[in-house]
Amino acid sequence: MSRTGKPVGRPKKENTLLQEAKEFRESKLPKEKPLTARLYLAGQALAGLLAGRQGSGRSDEVKREAYGWADRMLDDD
């Protein structure tokens, strides 16, 4: 610093590389799906199914069962 309190040296450049990296990352992020009632209920059903499951099952069968439960819960409305 000089006697006047102003910084000495070159002014700081904006970090354009950092800005470019942020923009690239944002462009590559997947678009978020809205959380629907069906997705929420399927997630809750999946948690219950996995908690009570003994051993491993096929993931596509478990997913199908969770969505089945979600659809049944939505049909009650």
C-alpha positions in Angstrom: 0.0 0.0 0.0 1.1 3.5 -0.7 1.0 6.4 1.8 -2.4 7.4 0.3 -3.9 4.0 1.2 -4.3 2.9 -2.4 -2.9 -0.5 -3.4 0.3 -0.5 -5.4 0.8 -2.6 -8.5 -1.4 -3.8 -11.3 -5.1 -3.8 -10.9 -6.6 -7.3 -10.4 -8.0 -8.9 -13.5 -11.3 -10.7 -13.4 -10.8 -14.4 -13.4 -12.4 -15.2 -16.7 -11.2 -18.8 -16.6 -13.1 -19.3 -13.4 -16.2 -17.7 -14.8 -15.9 -19.8 -18.0 -15.6 -23.0 -15.9 -18.7 -22.1 -13.9 -20.7 -21.5 -17.0 -19.5 -24.8 -18.5 -20.5 -26.7 -15.4 -23.9 -25.1 -15.3 -24.5 -26.0 -18.9 -23.6 -29.6 -18.3 -25.8 -30.1 -15.2 -28.9 -32.1 -15.8 -32.1 -30.3 -15.6 -33.9 -31.0 -12.4 -37.2 -32.9 -12.5 -40.0 -31.5 -10.4 -40.8 -33.6 -7.4 -44.3 -35.0 -8.2 -46.6 -36.7 -5.7 -45.9 -40.0 -7.6 -42.1 -39.6 -7.3 -42.4 -38.8 -3.6 -44.7 -41.7 -2.9 -42.5 -44.1 -4.9 -39.5 -42.9 -2.9 -41.3 -43.5 0.4 -42.5 -47.0 -0.8 -39.0 -47.8 -1.9 -37.6 -46.9 1.5 -40.1 -49.3 3.1 -39.4 -52.0 0.6 -35.7 -51.9 1.0 -35.9 -51.8 4.8 -37.9 -55.0 4.9 -36.0 -56.8 2.2 -33.9 -59.8 3.1 -31.0 -60.1 0.7 -30.7 -58.5 -2.7 -33.3 -58.4 -5.4 -33.3 -57.1 -8.9 -33.4 -53.4 -8.8 -35.8 -53.1 -11.7 -38.3 -55.3 -9.9 -38.0 -53.3 -6.7 -38.4 -50.1 -8.6 -41.5 -51.4 -10.4 -43.0 -52.5 -7.1 -42.3 -49.1 -5.5 -44.1 -47.3 -8.4 -46.9 -49.8 -8.2 -47.4 -48.9 -4.5 -47.2 -45.2 -5.4 -49.9 -45.6 -8.1 -52.1 -47.5 -5.7 -51.8 -44.7 -3.1 -52.7 -42.1 -5.7 -55.7 -44.1 -6.8 -57.2 -43.8 -3.3 -57.7 -40.1 -3.8 
